[in-house]
Amino acid sequence: MPANKRARIALARLRVAGIKPERIVAIVLAVTALIEEDPGSHRTKEFRTVQIAKALHRLASGYHRVWELPDERGRLRKVAELHAFPRSSGPVLRLIGRAVEQPCEWAVEKHLSAILALKVKRYGRHPVLRAAGLE
């Protein structure tokens, strides 16, 4: 199956799973903020695009199974869980990321500095920056 069709299917799974647009925007903002603050992170747009797509891909994909058995009192108890996610591939991730990132660019431009300021206020600077004395 072509990558663009697999990407559209992955985006449709998000809609079917009921993932709200606000959560998608939050993921884009969070990934962008993490990359922006981390001095050791890659600064290429493609890296950010793929990281956003990986987070989105995990939201509504995979095989999830829970096995329950009755205990001595007859109540069902969870015995085991299996969560298996499909391997995400490069071209599909790039297409998913581009499809989501472009409409969210305005939110990133408008809110990224405020998100980073709030993060520093609540949790402090990035550990690498603290260790280097660059606070």
VEXMI-980535 format. One record per atom (N, C-alpha, C): atom name; residue in one letter; residue number from 1; x, y, z. Coordinates in steps of 0.1 Angstrom, whole numbers, plus 2048, in hexadecimal, padded with zeros to 3 digits. Example, Ala and Ser with C-alpha at 12.3 -4.5 7.8 and 13.67 -1.06 7.14 Angstrom:
   vonu   palum   domar     X     Y     Z
      N       A       1   884   7C7   84E
     CA       A       1   87B   7D3   84E
      C       A       1   884   7DF   84E
      N       S       2   880   7EA   847
     CA       S       2   889   7F5   847
      C       S       2   881   800   84F
***
This chain:
   vonu   palum   domar     X     Y     Z
      N       M       1   808   7F4   800
     CA       M       1   800   800   800
      C       M       1   809   80C   800
      N       P       2   806   816   7F8
     CA       P       2   80E   823   7F7
      C       P       2   80E   82A   805
      N       A       3   819   831   807
     CA       A       3   81B   838   814
      C       A       3   810   843   816
      N       N       4   80B   84A   80C
     CA       N       4   801   854   80E
      C       N       4   7F4   84E   812
      N       K       5   7F1   842   80D
     CA       K       5   7E4   83C   811
      C       K       5   7E5   837   81F
      N       R       6   7F1   831   823
     CA       R       6   7F3   82D   831
      C       R       6   7F2   839   83B
      N       A       7   7F8   844   836
     CA       A       7   7F7   850   83F
      C       A       7   7E9   855   841
      N       R       8   7E1   854   836
     CA       R       8   7D3   858   837
      C       R       8   7CB   84F   840
      N       I       9   7CE   842   83F
     CA       I       9   7C8   838   848
      C       I       9   7CB   83B   857
      N       A      10   7D8   83E   859
     CA       A      10   7DC   841   867
      C       A      10   7D5   84D   86C
      N       L      11   7D3   858   864
     CA       L      11   7CC   864   869
      C       L      11   7BD   860   86B
      N       A      12   7B8   858   862
     CA       A      12   7AA   854   864
      C       A      12   7A8   84C   871
      N       R      13   7B2   844   875
     CA       R      13   7B1   83D   882
      C       R      13   7B0   846   88E
      N       L      14   7B7   852   88D
     CA       L      14   7B6   85C   897
      C       L      14   7A8   861   898
      N       R      15   7A2   864   88D
     CA       R      15   794   869   88D
      C       R      15   78B   85F   893
      N       V      16   78C   852   88E
     CA       V      16   783   847   893
      C       V      16   785   845   8A2
      N       A      17   791   847   8A7
     CA       A      17   794   845   8B5
      C       A      17   78F   850   8BE
      N       G      18   78B   85B   8B7
     CA       G      18   786   866   8BF
      C       G      18   790   870   8C4
      N       I      19   79C   86F   8BE
     CA       I      19   7A7   878   8C3
      C       I      19   7A3   887   8BF
      N       K      20   7A2   88F   8C9
     CA       K      20   79E   89D   8C7
      C       K      20   7A9   8A5   8C0
      N       P      21   7A5   8AF   8B8
     CA       P      21   7AF   8B8   8B2
      C       P      21   7B8   8BF   8BC
      N       E      22   7B2   8C2   8C7
     CA       E      22   7BA   8C9   8D2
      C       E      22   7C6   8C0   8D6
      N       R      23   7C4   8B3   8D7
     CA       R      23   7CF   8AB   8DB
      C       R      23   7DA   8AA   8D0
      N       I      24   7D6   8AA   8C4
     CA       I      24   7DF   8AA   8B9
      C       I      24   7E8   8B7   8B9
      N       V      25   7E1   8C2   8BB
     CA       V      25   7E8   8CF   8BC
      C       V      25   7F2   8CF   8C8
      N       A      26   7ED   8C9   8D3
     CA       A      26   7F5   8C8   8DF
      C       A      26   802   8C0   8DD
      N       I      27   801   8B5   8D5
     CA       I      27   80C   8AD   8D2
      C       I      27   816   8B4   8C9
      N       V      28   811   8BC   8BF
     CA       V      28   81A   8C4   8B7
      C       V      28   821   8CE   8BF
      N       L      29   81A   8D5   8C8
     CA       L      29   820   8DF   8D1
      C       L      29   82A   8D9   8DA
      N       A      30   827   8CD   8E0
     CA       A      30   830   8C7   8E9
      C       A      30   83D   8C2   8E3
      N       V      31   83C   8BC   8D8
     CA       V      31   848   8B7   8D1
      C       V      31   850   8C2   8CC
      N       T      32   84A   8CD   8C7
     CA       T      32   852   8D9   8C3
      C       T      32   859   8DF   8CE
      N       A      33   852   8E0   8DA
     CA       A      33   858   8E6   8E6
      C       A      33   864   8DE   8EB
      N       L      34   862   8D0   8EB
     CA       L      34   86D   8C8   8F0
      C       L      34   879   8C9   8E7
      N       I      35   877   8C9   8DA
     CA       I      35   882   8CA   8D1
      C       I      35   889   8D8   8D2
      N       E      36   881   8E2   8D3
     CA       E      36   886   8F0   8D4
      C       E      36   88F   8F2   8E1
      N       E      37   88B   8EC   8EC
     CA       E      37   892   8EE   8F8
      C       E      37   89F   8E5   8F9
      N       D      38   89E   8D9   8F4
     CA       D      38   8A9   8D0   8F5
      C       D      38   8B5   8D4   8EC
      N       P      39   8C0   8D8   8F2
     CA       P      39   8CC   8DC   8EA
      C       P      39   8D2   8D1   8E2
      N       G      40   8D0   8C5   8E5
     CA       G      40   8D6   8BA   8DE
      C       G      40   8CD   8B4   8D3
      N       S      41   8C1   8B9   8D2
     CA       S      41   8B8   8B4   8C9
      C       S      41   8BB   8B8   8BA
      N       H      42   8B6   8B0   8B1
     CA       H      42   8B7   8B4   8A3
      C       H      42   8AE   8C0   8A0
      N       R      43   8B3   8C8   898
     CA       R      43   8AB   8D5   895
      C       R      43   8A5   8D5   887
      N       T      44   8A5   8C9   880
     CA       T      44   89F   8C9   873
      C       T      44   890   8C8   874
      N       K      45   889   8CE   86A
     CA       K      45   87A   8CD   86A
      C       K      45   876   8BF   868
      N       E      46   87D   8B7   861
     CA       E      46   879   8A9   85E
      C       E      46   879   8A1   86B
      N       F      47   883   8A3   874
     CA       F      47   883   89C   881
      C       F      47   877   89F   889
      N       R      48   873   8AC   88A
     CA       R      48   867   8B0   891
      C       R      48   85B   8AA   88C
      N       T      49   85A   8AA   87E
     CA       T      49   84E   8A4   877
      C       T      49   84D   896   87B
      N       V      50   857   88E   87A
     CA       V      50   857   880   87D
      C       V      50   854   87D   88C
      N       Q      51   859   885   895
     CA       Q      51   856   883   8A3
      C       Q      51   847   886   8A6
      N       I      52   842   890   8A0
     CA       I      52   833   893   8A2
      C       I      52   82B   887   89C
      N       A      53   82F   882   891
     CA       A      53   827   877   88B
      C       A      53   828   86A   893
      N       K      54   834   868   899
     CA       K      54   836   85C   8A2
      C       K      54   82C   85C   8AE
      N       A      55   82B   868   8B4
     CA       A      55   822   869   8BF
      C       A      55   813   868   8BB
      N       L      56   810   86D   8AF
     CA       L      56   802   86C   8AA
      C       L      56   7FF   85D   8A6
      N       H      57   809   857   8A0
     CA       H      57   807   849   89B
      C       H      57   804   840   8A7
      N       R      58   80A   842   8B2
     CA       R      58   808   839   8BE
      C       R      58   7FA   83B   8C4
      N       L      59   7F3   847   8C2
     CA       L      59   7E7   849   8C8
      C       L      59   7DC   840   8C4
      N       A      60   7DB   83C   8B7
     CA       A      60   7D0   834   8B2
      C       A      60   7D4   828   8AA
      N       S      61   7DF   822   8AE
     CA       S      61   7E3   816   8A6
      C       S      61   7E7   80B   8B0
      N       G      62   7E9   800   8AA
     CA       G      62   7EE   7F5   8B2
      C       G      62   7E3   7EA   8B6
      N       Y      63   7E8   7E0   8BC
     CA       Y      63   7E0   7D5   8C0
      C       Y      63   7E0   7D4   8CF
      N       H      64   7D5   7D5   8D5
     CA       H      64   7D4   7D5   8E4
      C       H      64   7CB   7CA   8E9
      N       R      65   7D0   7C2   8F2
     CA       R      65   7C8   7B7   8F7
      C       R      65   7CA   7B5   906
      N       V      66   7BF   7B3   90D
     CA       V      66   7C0   7B1   91C
      C       V      66   7BA   7A3   91E
      N       W      67   7C0   79B   926
     CA       W      67   7BB   78E   92A
      C       W      67   7B7   78F   938
      N       E      68   7AA   78A   93B
     CA       E      68   7A5   78A   949
      C       E      68   7A1   77C   94C
      N       L      69   7A3   778   958
     CA       L      69   79F   76B   95D
      C       L      69   798   76D   96B
      N       P      70   78E   765   96E
     CA       P      70   788   767   97B
      C       P      70   791   762   987
      N       D      71   791   769   992
     CA       D      71   798   765   99D
      C       D      71   790   75B   9A6
      N       E      72   795   758   9B2
     CA       E      72   78E   74E   9BA
      C       E      72   780   752   9BF
      N       R      73   77D   760   9BE
     CA       R      73   770   765   9C2
      C       R      73   767   768   9B6
      N       G      74   76C   764   9AB
     CA       G      74   764   766   99F
      C       G      74   765   774   998
      N       R      75   76D   77D   99E
     CA       R      75   76F   78A   998
      C       R      75   77A   789   98C
      N       L      76   778   790   982
     CA       L      76   781   790   977
      C       L      76   78E   798   97B
      N       R      77   799   793   978
     CA       R      77   7A6   799   97B
      C       R      77   7AE   79A   96E
      N       K      78   7B5   7A5   96D
     CA       K      78   7BD   7A7   961
      C       K      78   7C9   79E   963
      N       V      79   7CC   795   959
     CA       V      79   7D7   78C   95A
      C       V      79   7E3   791   952
      N       A      80   7E0   795   945
     CA       A      80   7EB   79A   93D
      C       A      80   7E6   7A4   933
      N       E      81   7EF   7AC   92E
     CA       E      81   7EC   7B6   924
      C       E      81   7F6   7B5   919
      N       L      82   7F2   7B7   90C
     CA       L      82   7FB   7B8   901
      C       L      82   7F7   7C4   8F9
      N       H      83   802   7CC   8F7
     CA       H      83   800   7D9   8EF
      C       H      83   80B   7D8   8E5
      N       A      84   808   7D6   8D8
     CA       A      84   811   7D5   8CD
      C       A      84   80E   7E0   8C3
      N       F      85   818   7E8   8C0
     CA       F      85   816   7F3   8B7
      C       F      85   81D   7F0   8AA
      N       P      86   817   7F4   89E
     CA       P      86   81E   7F1   892
      C       P      86   82A   7FA   890
      N       R      87   834   7F5   889
     CA       R      87   840   7FD   887
      C       R      87   83D   808   87E
      N       S      88   841   814   882
     CA       S      88   83E   820   879
      C       S      88   849   822   870
      N       S      89   845   825   863
     CA       S      89   850   826   859
      C       S      89   852   834   855
      N       G      90   85D   837   84F
     CA       G      90   861   845   84C
      C       G      90   857   84D   843
      N       P      91   854   848   837
     CA       P      91   84C   850   82E
      C       P      91   83E   853   834
      N       V      92   838   849   83B
     CA       V      92   82B   84B   841
      C       V      92   82C   855   84C
      N       L      93   836   854   854
     CA       L      93   837   85E   85F
      C       L      93   839   86C   85A
      N       R      94   841   86D   84F
     CA       R      94   843   87B   84A
      C       R      94   836   881   844
      N       L      95   82E   878   83E
     CA       L      95   821   87D   839
      C       L      95   817   880   844
      N       I      96   816   878   84E
     CA       I      96   80E   87B   859
      C       I      96   812   888   860
      N       G      97   81F   889   863
     CA       G      97   824   895   869
      C       G      97   821   8A2   861
      N       R      98   824   8A2   854
     CA       R      98   821   8AD   84C
      C       R      98   812   8B1   84C
      N       A      99   80A   8A7   84B
     CA       A      99   7FB   8AA   84B
      C       A      99   7F6   8B0   858
      N       V     100   7FD   8AD   863
     CA       V     100   7F8   8B3   870
      C       V     100   800   8C0   873
      N       E     101   80D   8C0   870
     CA       E     101   815   8CB   874
      C       E     101   812   8D8   86D
      N       Q     102   80E   8D8   860
     CA       Q     102   80C   8E4   859
      C       Q     102   800   8EC   85E
      N       P     103   7F4   8E5   861
     CA       P     103   7E9   8ED   867
      C       P     103   7EC   8F2   875
      N       C     104   7F6   8ED   87C
     CA       C     104   7F9   8F1   88A
      C       C     104   804   8FB   88A
      N       E     105   80A   8FF   87F
     CA       E     105   815   909   87F
      C       E     105   811   916   886
      N       W     106   805   91B   884
     CA       W     106   801   927   88B
      C       W     106   801   926   89A
      N       A     107   7FC   91A   89F
     CA       A     107   7FC   918   8AD
      C       A     107   80A   918   8B3
      N       V     108   813   912   8AC
     CA       V     108   821   911   8B0
      C       V     108   827   91F   8B0
      N       E     109   825   927   8A6
     CA       E     109   82B   935   8A5
      C       E     109   825   93D   8B0
      N       K     110   819   93C   8B4
     CA       K     110   812   944   8BD
      C       K     110   815   940   8CC
      N       H     111   816   933   8CF
     CA       H     111   816   92E   8DC
      C       H     111   823   928   8E1
      N       L     112   82C   925   8D8
     CA       L     112   838   91E   8DC
      C       L     112   840   925   8E7
      N       S     113   842   932   8E6
     CA       S     113   84A   939   8F0
      C       S     113   843   939   8FD
      N       A     114   836   93A   8FE
     CA       A     114   82F   939   90A
      C       A     114   82F   92B   911
      N       I     115   82F   921   908
     CA       I     115   830   913   90D
      C       I     115   83E   911   914
      N       L     116   848   916   90D
     CA       L     116   856   914   912
      C       L     116   858   91C   91F
      N       A     117   852   928   920
     CA       A     117   853   930   92C
      C       A     117   84C   929   938
      N       L     118   840   924   935
     CA       L     118   839   91D   93F
      C       L     118   840   910   944
      N       K     119   846   909   93B
     CA       K     119   84E   8FD   93E
      C       K     119   85A   901   947
      N       V     120   861   90C   944
     CA       V     120   86C   910   94C
      C       V     120   868   914   95A
      N       K     121   85C   91B   95A
     CA       K     121   857   920   967
      C       K     121   853   914   970
      N       R     122   84D   90A   96A
     CA       R     122   848   8FF   972
      C       R     122   853   8F5   976
      N       Y     123   85C   8F2   96C
     CA       Y     123   865   8E7   96E
      C       Y     123   874   8EA   96C
      N       G     124   877   8F7   969
     CA       G     124   885   8FB   967
      C       G     124   88A   8F8   959
      N       R     125   896   8FC   957
     CA       R     125   89C   8FB   94A
      C       R     125   89F   8EC   947
      N       H     126   8A3   8E9   93B
     CA       H     126   8A6   8DC   936
      C       H     126   8B2   8D7   93F
      N       P     127   8B3   8CA   943
     CA       P     127   8BE   8C5   94B
      C       P     127   8CC   8C8   946
      N       V     128   8CD   8C7   939
     CA       V     128   8DA   8C9   932
      C       V     128   8DE   8D8   934
      N       L     129   8D5   8E1   933
     CA       L     129   8D8   8EF   935
      C       L     129   8DB   8F2   943
      N       R     130   8D4   8EC   94D
     CA       R     130   8D8   8EE   95B
      C       R     130   8E6   8E9   95E
      N       A     131   8E9   8DD   959
     CA       A     131   8F6   8D7   95C
      C       A     131   901   8E0   956
      N       A     132   8FF   8E6   94B
     CA       A     132   909   8EE   944
      C       A     132   90A   8FC   94A
      N       G     133   900   8FF   953
     CA       G     133   900   90D   959
      C       G     133   8FB   917   950
      N       L     134   8F2   914   946
     CA       L     134   8ED   91D   93C
      C       L     134   8DF   922   940
      N       E     135   8DC   922   94C
     CA       E     135   8CF   926   950
      C       E     135   8CD   935   94F
***
